[in-house]
Amino acid sequence: MSEAAAGRLAGRSIVLGVTGSIAAYKAVELLRRLSAEGARVQVLMTRSAAAFVGPLTFETLSGQPVLQDPLELLPDERIGHVVAARSADAIVVAPATAHWLAAMATGLSGDVITATCLATAAPVVVAPAMDAGMYAHPATRANVERLHAFGYTVVEPATGALASGLVGQGRLAEPERIVDAVVAALAARAGGEPGLAGAASPPGGMPRARAGAVDLAGRHVVVTAGGTAEPIDPVRFIGNRSSGRMGVAIAEAALARGARVTLIVGQTAVPLPGAATIIHAATTAEMRTAVLDVLPETDVLAMAAAVADFRPRRRAAAKLTRDQAPTLELEPTEDILAEAAQTAGRLAPRPVLVGFAAETGSLDRAAEKARRKGVDLLVANDVLEPGAGFGVDTNRVTLVVPGNAPEPWPLMSKREVADRLLDRVAAILSARESPAGREAQGAGESVDRTGTAAARSPGEVPE
Ligand SMILES: Cc1cc2nc3c(=O)[nH]c(=O)nc-3n(C[C@H](O)[C@H](O)[C@H](O)COP(=O)(O)O)c2cc1C
């Protein structure tokens, strides 16, 4: 079996729409990757796109003529864009210009790509690329929102250096992320997710929380995992039994949903995902620094690490010998979660904060803890319960949303817990970005996951 035939898109017909962005050259690499995954790719270009990259390049690499004109007929007199629309298993538009987003949002089929998207029943994935100011403009935001409402997957552009010489959000997402989004969109469709064809997408809202969803594409998810080690001397420390499994499961689940992931790890006993950026933080103090450093660029912070509550007040400079057995004097460590919540409160948009509470014997304190710490979600578990503690692949948790009754979840694999948790995180992000959510944020209110604004009382400010 060839490498292509074994790929994730083996036997699939993918339409690749290229529009007139400086990032059009990156569509060549995207085409190569789609082909390497086994897809047969038909390229469509706007007239502007052809000014950036010659159609000959795409024709050569795809082995098919490029369609550039909505008025074009095929040699057998069939209408080009209608044939493309019907033969596509999925359409991916990358890069998508501000102009194209506007045309698509309003259904103006003046170019071959909008015409094809309008005529198709296939899932559509859109990867915008433009100057940061253009992407932040309310007109573009509204157009992107509208594409969400169509049920399209939008792979958010990355933040970085732009062709304009400025730095901001507007860089075309990396080709592998766009390919992942196409694979996920097809998987979601195969799983029965309604799309445009079924006209069953909720009006005004992108279908959320679906299997294989890339609903965290363009988000930066930061996860802490593992246990901290508080030194007694250069070789000994106070640690805990955390293996890092829960945090790593969240990181892996977030990567699968298209997020950029930073994993801040202490002591772990499991392999770390290669696609995540790894920051090692041995002690609570180091973890605090790492979390606070990265927080301003964070959309979601999930603090799954088991952080020490206290550490030796003094650390011996040399290894202590048997006859030097110390009496350990302990001091409290920094409360990273509370500090992160305080800092997050000053950021706009405010990152979604997920705390974890490992308890023994009772979860009675969890609701009060969630409120006091100022988190959006608190995952509490009783580590003495069978299957729910350290070092096992399963967990039985209770989710606490401040102000709501605690939700006990059944015993699940840690990956299932992670996916369910990220469903809730994605729902919070989406509610915040709804018009009602934005209004509430502007008025200094918090928004719950249903999009309902709830006033944040001073009592909810973390300690
Ligand atoms: C050098 C250059 C680079 C451009 N890059 C972008 C871009 O990255 N994103 C964008 O939305 N528009 C960009 N534009 C503007 C578009 O090319 C222009 O809006 C065009 O009408 C888009 O047409 P289309 O959407 O039909 O492809 C650029 C223009 C120039 C001259």
The ligand as an SDF file (V2000), in Angstrom:
LIG
                    3D

 31 33  0  0  0  0  0  0  0  0999 V2000
    0.8820   42.3770   -1.6590 C   0  0  0  0  0  0  0  0  0  0  0  0
   -0.5390   42.2170   -1.2060 C   0  0  0  0  0  0  0  0  0  0  0  0
   -0.8170   41.3200   -0.2300 C   0  0  0  0  0  0  0  0  0  0  0  0
   -2.1390   41.1370    0.2240 C   0  0  0  0  0  0  0  0  0  0  0  0
   -2.3790   40.2440    1.2020 N   0  0  0  0  0  0  0  0  0  0  0  0
   -3.6440   40.1290    1.6720 C   0  0  0  0  0  0  0  0  0  0  0  0
   -3.9060   39.2190    2.7270 C   0  0  0  0  0  0  0  0  0  0  0  0
   -3.0240   38.5330    3.2550 O   0  0  0  0  0  0  0  0  0  0  0  0
   -5.1830   39.1230    3.1700 N   0  0  0  0  0  0  0  0  0  0  0  0
   -6.1930   39.8590    2.6200 C   0  0  0  0  0  0  0  0  0  0  0  0
   -7.3390   39.7420    3.0930 O   0  0  0  0  0  0  0  0  0  0  0  0
   -5.9640   40.6940    1.6100 N   0  0  0  0  0  0  0  0  0  0  0  0
   -4.7280   40.8350    1.1050 C   0  0  0  0  0  0  0  0  0  0  0  0
   -4.4890   41.7110    0.0740 N   0  0  0  0  0  0  0  0  0  0  0  0
   -5.6270   42.3930   -0.5550 C   0  0  0  0  0  0  0  0  0  0  0  0
   -6.3570   41.4350   -1.4750 C   0  0  0  0  0  0  0  0  0  0  0  0
   -5.4710   40.9130   -2.4490 O   0  0  0  0  0  0  0  0  0  0  0  0
   -7.5400   42.1490   -2.1430 C   0  0  0  0  0  0  0  0  0  0  0  0
   -8.4770   42.4980   -1.1480 O   0  0  0  0  0  0  0  0  0  0  0  0
   -8.2030   41.3290   -3.2010 C   0  0  0  0  0  0  0  0  0  0  0  0
   -9.2880   42.0430   -3.7210 O   0  0  0  0  0  0  0  0  0  0  0  0
   -8.7030   39.9920   -2.6760 C   0  0  0  0  0  0  0  0  0  0  0  0
   -9.3820   39.3020   -3.6890 O   0  0  0  0  0  0  0  0  0  0  0  0
  -10.0090   37.8640   -3.4950 P   0  0  0  0  0  0  0  0  0  0  0  0
  -10.5940   37.8100   -2.1410 O   0  0  0  0  0  0  0  0  0  0  0  0
  -11.0510   37.7500   -4.5590 O   0  0  0  0  0  0  0  0  0  0  0  0
   -8.9150   36.8660   -3.7050 O   0  0  0  0  0  0  0  0  0  0  0  0
   -3.1870   41.8960   -0.3810 C   0  0  0  0  0  0  0  0  0  0  0  0
   -2.8810   42.7880   -1.4040 C   0  0  0  0  0  0  0  0  0  0  0  0
   -1.5730   42.9710   -1.7880 C   0  0  0  0  0  0  0  0  0  0  0  0
   -1.2870   43.9470   -2.8790 C   0  0  0  0  0  0  0  0  0  0  0  0
  1  2  1  0
  2  3  1  0
  2 30  2  0
  3  4  2  0
  4  5  1  0
  4 28  1  0
  5  6  2  0
  6  7  1  0
  6 13  1  0
  7  8  2  0
  7  9  1  0
  9 10  1  0
 10 11  2  0
 10 12  1  0
 12 13  2  0
 13 14  1  0
 14 15  1  0
 14 28  1  0
 15 16  1  0
 16 17  1  0
 16 18  1  0
 18 19  1  0
 18 20  1  0
 20 21  1  0
 20 22  1  0
 22 23  1  0
 23 24  1  0
 24 25  2  0
 24 26  1  0
 24 27  1  0
 28 29  2  0
 29 30  1  0
 30 31  1  0
M  END
$$$$
